[in-house]
Amino acid sequence: MEVQRQSEFSEDDNWTYGQRTLNVTFPSTSDNIYVFGYRSGSWATLVDGGGSWSLIATANLNIRQDIGRINSSPIAAMQPFVTVNKNCAMPYALRIPVQDEDGDVVRCRWATNSLTDECGGVCSIFRNSVLDQPNCILYINEIPSTGRYAVALQIEDFGEQQDKIALSSIPLQFIINVIDGTTMCDNKPRIETPVIEIPSNTMYHQTIIATSTGSQISDVYIVSPVGFIKSELLRYSSSNDSWYVNVTWTPTDEDIGIHIFCYTAIGVDRQASDQECKTLKIVDAEGCVSNPCSNGASCTQQINGYICKCDVGFTGIFCETDIGKLHQNVYNRQ
């Protein structure tokens, strides 16, 4: 089964962002480590690099001894199209929001074109930039010319701080659009602290208010889990400087876990606010009372939910998957 949803688009900057889920059956391997991805062409016209593109991920499907289940890969959320004014003071710090459901150490690194070719024609490092890998922050120190630049990163998780071999590796690629802005850099939009209301087991609601002095807000872009609904852009009170959107989301049992929700305000002059992000943890409100764990697993109550400790041979959030049957099913499909 495949579900696809278009999330955001920009007619002015000519980009579209969307998400989809896809069920895939992997062939059996001796080590249960899989490298997979997509390759194609038609990158947007870039100042440096372009043409072909490649997205490569690595997943380890072995049962972890420390948590008793298969590793959960880290997640990241980033606007697909980030606008930077070349006339603003440098360095420009671009924070990559990352989270890991297992509580692992998460690091970011540049994608490479060696071995598995993780980035196709955009492997070259963004000019004069530095990546703070442990904190996933990209520092842009100098921008020589206007235009579009691609950033290709790999987001990886490690069981311990001293570990050198990643448990998994997830690609993250986006475009930085450098403009020669005519307005003052201090006038770029800014996101105000929103009022968040999260009733237990019901709808999540947030009002995002954007303010810009001397420039009207044209849109608020979001990067969100599947199912978010965003309202039209509306004027906040009688002020022409403040605008807002409402977002709502009603998560289901399939959404239990950690999600990242990010948003950015855009002015009519194309200046963008800094990206703001929230971490949303969806839990079963009833916890262990509802006996959610399967196949003899033990349930441990947490402050905001529970954790299922799987018996040997089972995996999944609820320990619902028999690993032996899973491998047999994969074998029978060959």
C-alpha positions in Angstrom: 0.0 0.0 0.0 1.3 3.5 -0.8 0.0 6.8 0.5 1.2 10.1 -1.0 0.5 13.6 0.1 1.6 17.0 -1.3 2.6 19.2 1.7 3.9 22.5 0.4 4.8 24.4 -2.8 6.0 27.8 -3.9 5.1 29.3 -7.3 7.5 32.2 -6.8 10.6 29.9 -6.2 9.3 27.0 -8.3 9.5 24.1 -5.8 7.2 21.4 -4.5 7.6 19.4 -1.3 5.8 16.1 -0.5 5.9 12.9 1.5 4.9 9.3 0.8 5.2 5.9 2.6 6.1 2.8 0.7 6.2 -0.8 2.0 9.2 -2.8 0.7 10.2 -6.4 1.2 14.0 -6.8 1.4 15.8 -9.9 0.2 17.6 -12.0 2.9 21.2 -11.2 3.7 23.8 -12.8 5.9 24.2 -9.7 8.1 20.7 -8.0 7.9 22.3 -4.7 6.8 20.8 -3.0 3.8 21.9 -0.2 1.5 19.2 1.2 -0.7 18.1 4.4 -2.4 17.2 6.3 -5.6 19.2 7.7 -8.5 18.0 9.9 -11.3 18.7 13.3 -13.0 17.2 16.7 -13.6 18.6 18.6 -10.6 17.6 22.3 -10.7 20.2 24.6 -12.3 22.9 25.2 -9.7 25.9 27.4 -9.3 28.1 24.5 -8.5 27.4 20.9 -9.6 24.0 19.5 -10.6 22.6 17.1 -13.2 22.4 13.7 -11.6 21.2 13.1 -8.1 21.4 10.2 -5.7 19.8 9.4 -2.3 21.3 6.5 -0.4 20.3 5.1 3.0 21.7 2.3 5.2 19.7 0.4 7.7 20.6 -2.3 10.2 17.7 -4.7 10.8 19.4 -6.8 13.5 17.9 -6.9 17.0 19.8 -4.6 19.3 20.8 -6.1 22.6 20.5 -2.8 24.5 16.9 -2.1 23.6 15.6 -5.6 22.5 14.3 -4.4 19.1 15.4 -3.3 15.6 17.1 0.1 15.5 14.9 3.2 14.7 16.8 5.5 12.2 17.1 9.2 13.1 14.8 11.7 11.5 15.4 15.2 10.3 13.2 18.0 9.0 14.5 20.8 6.7 12.9 23.2 4.4 13.6 22.0 0.8 14.4 25.6 -0.3 16.3 27.9 2.0 16.8 31.6 1.0 19.9 33.5 2.2 20.6 37.2 1.6 24.2 37.6 0.5 24.4 41.1 1.9 23.7 40.0 5.5 26.4 39.5 8.0 28.2 36.2 8.0 28.6 33.6 9.3 25.0 32.4 8.8 24.2 29.5 11.1 21.7 26.9 9.6 20.6 24.4 12.3 19.5 21.0 11.1 16.8 19.7 13.5 17.3 16.0 14.2 15.8 13.5 16.6 16.2 9.8 17.4 13.5 7.6 19.0 16.0 5.3 20.6 17.9 8.2 22.3 21.0 7.4 20.3 23.8 9.9 19.5 23.0 11.7 16.2 25.7 13.2 13.9 25.6 14.9 10.5 28.2 14.6 7.8 28.8 15.6 4.2 27.6 13.0 1.7 30.3 11.5 -0.5 30.5 10.0 -4.0 32.7 7.1 -2.9 31.5 3.5 -2.7 27.7 3.9 -2.8 27.6 7.4 -4.4 25.4 9.2 -1.8 25.0 12.4 -3.7 25.4 12.2 -7.5 26.4 15.5 -9.0 26.1 17.6 -5.9 28.8 16.1 -3.7 30.9 19.3 -3.7 30.8 21.0 -0.4 28.9 24.3 -0.2 31.6 26.9 -0.8 33.4 28.3 2.3 31.0 26.5 4.7 31.7 24.5 7.8 29.6 21.6 9.1 29.5 21.2 12.9 28.8 17.4 12.7 28.0 16.6 16.4 25.5 19.5 16.6 24.2 19.4 13.0 24.8 23.1 12.3 25.9 24.4 8.9 27.9 27.6 9.2 28.0 29.6 5.9 31.1 31.9 6.2 31.1 33.6 2.7 28.8 33.6 -0.3 30.6 34.6 -3.6 27.6 34.9 -5.9 23.8 34.6 -6.1 22.1 31.5 -7.3 21.2 28.1 -6.1 23.5 25.7 -4.3 22.8 22.1 -3.2 23.6 20.7 0.2 23.9 16.9 0.5 24.2 15.5 4.0 23.9 12.1 5.8 22.2 11.9 9.2 23.5 9.0 11.3 22.9 7.5 14.7 25.4 5.8 17.1 24.7 3.7 20.2 27.5 5.4 22.2 29.4 8.7 21.9 32.6 6.9 21.2 31.2 4.6 18.5 32.7 5.0 15.0 30.3 2.8 13.0 26.8 4.2 12.4 23.7 2.1 13.1 22.0 3.7 10.2 22.5 6.5 7.7 19.7 8.7 6.2 20.1 11.2 3.3 19.1 14.9 3.7 19.4 17.2 0.6 18.1 20.7 0.1 18.8 23.9 -1.9 20.2 27.1 -0.6 19.0 30.0 -2.7 21.3 33.1 -2.4 19.7 36.4 -3.3 21.0 39.9 -3.6 18.4 41.4 -1.2 17.7 45.1 -1.2 16.0 45.3 2.2 17.8 45.5 5.5 18.8 42.2 6.9 17.2 43.1 10.3 13.9 43.3 8.5 13.6 39.6 7.7 10.5 37.8 9.1 10.7 36.3 12.5 8.5 33.6 14.0 6.9 34.6 17.3 6.5 32.1 20.2 3.2 30.3 19.4 0.4 29.2 21.7 0.3 25.4 21.6 -2.7 23.4 22.7 -2.4 19.6 22.8 -5.4 17.9 24.3 -4.7 14.3 25.3 -5.6 11.8 22.6 -7.2 14.4 20.4 -6.3 17.1 17.9 -2.9 18.9 18.0 -3.4 22.6 17.2 -0.8 25.4 16.8 -1.1 29.0 15.7 2.0 30.3 13.9 2.4 34.1 14.0 5.0 35.8 11.7 6.0 39.4 12.0 8.0 41.5 9.6 8.8 45.2 9.9 8.5 47.0 6.6 7.6 43.9 4.5 4.4 42.0 4.3 4.4 38.2 5.0 3.6 36.2 1.8 3.5 32.7 3.2 4.4 30.3 6.0 5.9 27.0 4.8 5.8 23.9 7.0 7.6 20.6 7.0 5.4 18.1 8.9 4.3 14.5 9.4 1.7 13.2 7.0 -1.8 14.4 7.9 -1.1 18.0 8.9 -3.6 20.6 7.7 -2.6 24.2 7.3 -5.1 27.1 7.0 -4.8 30.0 4.6 -2.6 32.9 5.6 -4.6 35.5 7.6 -3.8 38.9 9.0 -3.2 38.9 12.7 -5.4 41.6 14.4 -5.5 44.9 12.4 -1.7 45.1 12.0 -0.2 44.8 8.5 3.1 43.6 10.0 1.8 40.4 11.5 0.2 37.4 9.8 -0.7 33.9 10.9 -1.7 30.4 9.9 -3.4 27.6 12.0 -2.1 24.0 11.7 -3.9 21.0 13.0 -3.1 17.3 13.2 -4.9 14.3 14.6 -2.3 11.5 15.0 -3.4 7.8 14.9 -1.9 4.8 16.6 0.4 4.4 13.6 2.0 7.7 14.5 3.2 6.6 17.9 6.8 7.8 18.2 8.8 11.0 17.6 8.1 13.5 14.8 9.6 16.8 13.8 7.5 19.8 12.8 9.2 22.9 11.3 8.0 26.2 9.8 9.5 29.2 8.1 7.9 32.6 7.3 8.5 34.2 3.9 8.3 38.0 3.1 7.1 39.4 -0.2 10.8 40.4 -0.8 11.7 36.7 -0.5 13.6 37.1 2.7 13.0 34.1 5.0 12.8 33.8 8.8 15.0 31.3 10.6 13.5 27.9 10.7 11.7 27.0 13.9 11.0 23.4 14.9 9.1 21.4 17.4 9.6 17.8 18.5 6.2 16.0 18.7 6.2 12.7 20.6 3.0 10.7 20.0 2.2 8.2 22.8 -0.6 5.9 23.9 -2.3 7.8 26.7 -3.5 4.6 28.3 0.0 3.2 28.5 0.5 -0.3 30.0 -3.1 -0.3 31.3 -4.3 -1.2 27.8 -1.9 -4.2 27.5 -0.3 -2.9 24.3 2.7 -5.2 24.1 2.4 -8.5 22.2 4.0 -12.0 22.2 4.9 -12.0 25.9 6.7 -8.7 25.9 7.0 -6.8 29.2 5.5 -3.2 29.4 7.4 -0.5 31.3 5.4 2.7 32.1 7.1 6.0 31.2 6.1 9.5 32.2 4.6 10.1 28.7 3.8 6.6 27.5 5.4 3.2 27.7 8.1 0.9 26.3 7.7 -2.7 25.2 10.7 -4.9 26.0 10.5 -7.7 23.4 11.2 -11.4 24.0 13.9 -13.0 21.8 12.6 -13.5 18.3 10.2 -10.6 18.2 10.5 -6.9 17.2 8.4 -3.8 16.5 7.0 -1.0 18.7 4.5 -3.5 20.2 6.8 -6.6 19.7 4.1 -7.6 17.1 6.5 -8.9 14.5 7.9 -12.5 14.5 11.4 -12.2 13.1 11.4 -15.8 12.0 8.2 -15.5 10.0 9.4 -12.2 8.6 12.6 -13.8 7.2 10.6 -16.9 6.0 8.2 -14.6 4.1 11.2 -12.8 2.5 12.7 -16.1 1.5 9.5 -17.4 0.0 9.2 -14.3 -2.2 12.6 -14.8 -3.9 
